[in-house]
Amino acid sequence: MFRRPRNGQQIGPQQRLQLCIFADSLPPIIPPLPEPLPEYAFSRYYIAGLYSAGIVLMNQSLSMNPVAFYQVLKMACIPAIAILQYFLYGKLVNRRTAISLAVILLGVFFATMVPAGGAAAKAAAKKAADEVAAAVTTEKASFWAGLVTFLVSIGAIVTTVLGQMEMNASPDLKRMNSLQSMNAMSLISFFVCLSAATVVDMKVSLEDWFRLVLSLVGLNNITFSAQLVVIVDKFGFFWYILTNEAPFGWILASCGLAIGVNVFGMSLIKGTSAMTYQVVGHLKTVLTLAIGAIMFGAGGLDGMRGVGVVIAFAGIVLYSRDKM
């Protein structure tokens, strides 16, 4: 057994050896990854790509649409799972489950989409309506912008639900714990998110890379070094914003919390189903509304919003009873 040295004593060779043996005997935080199953050799990369693409497209859709439209996208994930389950696996949702899911969606719709009472709430509802109207007007003015927004939204739904369904159905991932699953998918997820951040946040477009390639063979009106400076400047400006103006500490804290969300989320998806994961997500929404009303006053849950929370809770209870 390892003995701590007294004050003023140095650790000797024997104690160093004991310390190394003690440290080596501790179980690893993340167990080593098992080799992929032969018939699922590339499934980790495929699922990681879907999972991370869903996160990227959902966040991009939120930036391109009003919050109310984003909430509709989240609600659309449940019927999307039911449709994809039927076409991919031939699995039908039974009647009792379908009824409970419909009740949940109805409650979430009333709780999040129906304007609340009060002057401040009405002003917020008017602002949201103006945002929707402005978005519609913009889409009418620019057909292609509206088409891109629509495709991003559809892609967000499909990649999100398909990634969750494939994660639940993968024997290769289900034999690992959540930390191992994150480890297995982290490299692909990193490159997908980095690529998206390069285009969306750093504004380094595919055109910039295309011009860089053309400058190598002399087909561009700018030299290679000049085009490279353009790209490096965009990276440098983003890094300046990140380190000088962005709340870097809060970003790191958010990343830490996101790790916890992914760990518990993967455990839930692999242990239950993609549908149950979506139901838990809606439970989080109505709990947030209910706890907010308890802590800060029930003004935000006046009228149909409060009724919606009750309806959603009833649907979640029905769903839970059906799955027991």
N, C-alpha and C positions, 0 to 999 in steps of 0.2 A: 504494500500500500504506500502511496506517495505521501511523504511527510513535508510539511512546510518548514523552511529554514527559520531559525530564530532571528530576531533583529540583529543586524550587523553581520550575519553569516551570509556567505555566497553559496549559490547552488553548485554542488559538486558534480562530477561526471556521473556518479551513480544516481543522483537525484534527477539529473537531466534524462538519463535513460528511463527511470521510472516515470517521469513526466511524459516522455514520448510514448511509452507503452500505454499509459493511462489515456492520452489523447487519441491514440490509434484505436483504443477499445470502445470509444464513444460511437454511437450509431450516426451515420451521416444524415444531415438535414434533408437532403434530396437523394434518395437511393439511386444507384446507377441505372441508366436506361437499359432495358432489355433489347435485344436485337429484334428488328421488325419480323413479324410473321411472314413466311415466304410468299403466301398468297396476298398479303397486304403490304408489299414492300414500299409502295409509293403513296399509301393512303394517308400517312402522316403529313406529307407535303400538300396533298390535295385538300385535306380538311383544314390544315393551317391556312392555306390560301383563301378558302371560303370564309373561314372564321374571321380572319383579319380584314378581308375585303368587305364583309358585312359591317364591321365597325367603321371602316373608312367611309363607305358609302352612306351609312346612316348619319354620321357626323356631317358629311358634305351636304346631304339632303336637308339637315337642320339649318345649315348656313344659307341654303338657297331658297328655303320655304319658311312661311310663318310657323310659329310653335304649334298652332292648332293643326296644321297640316301634318307636322311631324308626329303628333299624337295619333292622328288617323293612320299613319304608316305603322306605328307600333300596334294598333288595334288590328290592322290588316294581316299581321303575322299569324294569328290563330287560324283564320280561314285558309291562309296560304299553306300552313302545315297540313291541314286536313286535305286539301287538294293534292299536294305533292305526295302525301302518304298513300293516297289512293292510286295515283299514276305510277309511282316508283315501287311501292311495296304491295299494292293491292289491298291495303288496309283501310277499312271503313270505320268511321267514328260512330259508336253506337248512339241510339236515340237519347238516352239519359245524359250522356256526356255532351252531346250536341246541344241539348236544352240548357244545361248548366253553363256551357260556354257562351251561348246566346244571351243568357241572363247577365253574365259577367260583362260582356261587351256593351250591352245596353246600359248597365250601371256605370261603367267607365265613361261611356259617351255622355251621359247626363252629368256626371261628376266633373268632367274636364272640359266639355265643349259648350254646355249651356251657360249663358251669362249669369253671374250671381247678382244679388240685390245690392243696394247701397250706391251712393253717388260715385265713390271711387271705383267700385267694381264696374259700374256702367260706363265710366270713362275708359277703363281698361278694355272693356268689351268693344267699345266704339273704336279704340285704337287698333285692336286686333282685327276688327272688320275692315278698317281703313287699310291695314297691311295686306289683307287678303285681296281687297279691291285693287290696290296698287300692284300687287303681284299679277293679278289677272290682266290688268291693263298693260303691264310690261310684257307679259307673254303674248298678248294680242299684237303688240308693236313689234315683237321679235319672235317669229315663229320658231326659229332654230334654238333660241334660248329656252323657250318653253319645252321644246322636244328634248333638249339635253336634261332639263330638270325632271321631266317625266321618266326618261330612261334611267337617270340616277336613282330616282325613287323606286322604280320597279326593280332595278338591280340590287338596291339595299334590302328590299323585302326578300328576294329570291336567295341571295347569298347568305343572309342572316339565318333564315329558317333551314336552308339546305345544309349549311355548316353545322347547325345544332343537331339536325336529324342524322347526318353522317357520323358525327361524334358519338351519338347515342348508339348507333348501329355498328360501330367499328369494334371488333373483338380485340384488335391490337391496342387501342387506347383504353378500352374498358378494363384490361388486366393491369393497368398502371394506376397509381394514385394521381391526384390532381397536380401535385408539384412535378411529377414525372411527365404528365401530359403537357404541362406548360413548357417544360424543358424540351420535349420532343418537337413542339411546334414553334418555339421561340425564334429560331433563325429565320424561317420563312416569314413569320409574322413581322419580324423586324424589317426585313427588306421590303415587304409590301407597304408597311406604314411609312418607311423612309422614302420610298418612291412617291407615295401620295403627298407626303410633306414637301418633297422637293418641287413638285408641280404646283400644289395648291398654296402652300405657305411661303416657300422661297421664290415662287414665280419663275422657276427655271422650266420653261416649256419644252416640249418635244422639238419645236422649231429651233430653239437655241442649240440643242444637241445636233440636229440635222445640219444647221449652218456650220457647226464646228467640223462635222465630217466633210462637208463640201469644201471647206476652206483648206483641207489637207490636200485635195486634188486640184485646187485652183479654180473651182467652179462657183465660188462665192465672191462677192464684191468686198469682202473684209478678210484680213489675214487671220491665220490660225491663232496667233498670239493675241490679237485684238478681240477675237470672239471668245477666247478662253478668259480674258480679263472681264468680259461682260458677265460670264457665268460665275466667276469667282467673286465679282462684286455683289452679285445677288446673294450668294452664300454669306459673304461678309456682312451685308446689311441685315440679313436675318439674324446672324449671330449677335450683332450689335443690339438689335431690338430685344433679343432673348436675354442677354446678360445685363442690359442697362435700363430697359423700360418695362420688360415683362416681370410679373411677380414670380421670380425664379423659385423662391422657397415654396410658394403655394403650388407651383407646377410639380415640384418634387414630391410634395405631400400628396397631390392628386395621383401621381404615378404609384406611390406606395399603397394608397387605398385601392387603386385599380388592380394591383396584384391580388389583394384580398378578394375583390369582387370576382376575378377570374378563377381563383382557387375554389371558392364556394360555388360559383356558377358551373364550372366543369363537373364538380362533384354532383350537383343537382341534375345536370343534363344526363350524365352517364348512369346515375343511380335511378332516375325516373324516366323522363322523356322530354323531348323538345316542347311538347304541348304544356306539360306541367311547368316547365321553366318560364314560359310566357305567362301562364296564370299567376305564378309567383311574382313576376314583374308587375302585373296589374294590381296584385295585392299590395306591393310596395307603393304604387301610386295612390291607392285609396287610403292606405295607412298614413302616408305623408299628409294627405288632405285632412284626415281625421285628427291626427296629432297636432297639426298646425292650427286647426279650429279649437282644439282643447287648450293649447298653450297661448294662442294670440287672439282668441275670440272667434265666434262662429260666423262672423260676417261673410267669410268666403264660401260658406256652405249653406247660404240661405236658399230657400225654395227648392228647385229641382236638383241642385247640386247635392244637397244633403240627402234627398231621396235617392240620388244616383249612388252615393256611397253605401247606403243601406242595401240597395239592389245588388251592387257588386259584391258586397260581403255575403249576401244570400246565395249568389251564384257560386262563389268560392266554396262555401259550405257544401252546396250540392255536389260540386265537382270532387271535393275531398271525400264525401261519403261514397261517391260512385267508384273512387279509386281504392278504397279500403278493402 
